[in-house]
């Protein structure tokens, strides 16, 4: 028998809001977590990215959070990246409107003024990156003494990025009586320290395996020369649809984006060296379907949550298994299919084989053949090769994804983390 949000104890007004968005059945992590969270239990949730975690904590927050007073939020959500913080805020906005609760976000890379003004008006649910939040606390613009609920999202990514000392400083400023919800792809190591220090008798819910970030994607490893990677990547993107292309360095991202444009593929870049407005425009252009390829460093592996990504391309190899899985998790989200393609030059064959063994992926090294990827949910003609672009790409009239190149540029919607 199918569980509904109402069965989990979600109030009727929120159920109606979700239904109007086309969300009628909870994902597994939501079905597992919501009832305990609504009851005020501390919760640790382990689930891969793209599994619906934002609503798993967002619904209980908006159900129970009280109204704030100026500069004193009542619920706090900590996120590791600017993009993720903003996407959480947007995902929760409809629920906040239903419940007449204001949701604000604070993160670096943008001016302080609008964030300070928002806090003065009163933010009921504050979504924040640790660094900017601590700055605002030190300046006297945020007081966490009335926080009822605290969420640490992507806790393992927080640890990877060195944010745990900041997270601890922030949580130490909240009341001991708060409830604490922690979400992560893994719950061991540094994340276990957070659980022990800040949660009281937490209930733990696990969905899927630790390596679910690759379970619904088909993985291909093409052995290509370093100079052929651009041509092969361009062919796949042009024929197969929207793709995220990962490079190791900021300079590499900018170079590859420029070369893809020269090869006839519309591309934008996103990395830590770009301003927040540049990163926001790049992500929006990709989500809206105006850009076919988003070229990114690993900083975006957890910060980008966009549905409809057909392909992830490892232009440069990932540093380790965790990085590979985080990158690859941008496709095949929420039960959809997808393709993960690694372009392997001769000098990294050995390291890539070791990576395959550590993840448990048994895939041969093959020569480039775009026809292979028809298994992944789309058909690519091996003869298709993009032509250099001489004028800006026009937005296709048909965004349904049912005809020609329009498929590569169709509307894509940002999805919940």
Secondary structure, DSSP 8 states (H G I E B T S, - for coil): ---BTGGGT--HHHHHHHHHTT--B--HHHHHHHHHHHTT--EEEE--TTSSHHHHHHHHHHHH----BTTB-SEEEE-SSHHHHHHHHHHHHHHHHHHT--EEEE-SSS-SHHHHHHHHH--SEEEE-HHHHHHHHHTTS---TT--EEEE-SHHHHHHTT-HHHHHHHHTTS-TTSEEEEEES--STHHHHHHHHH-SS-EEEE-S-TTGGGTTEEEEEEE--GGGHHHHHHHHHHHH--EEEE-SSHHHHHHHHHHHHHTT--EEEE-TTS-HHHHHHHHHHHHHTS-SEEEE-GGGTTT--BTT--EEEESS--SSHHHHHHHHTTSS-TT--EEEEEEE-GGGHHHHHHHHHHHT----EE---GGGGGGGTS---TT------SS-----S--SS-SGGGGGG----B---
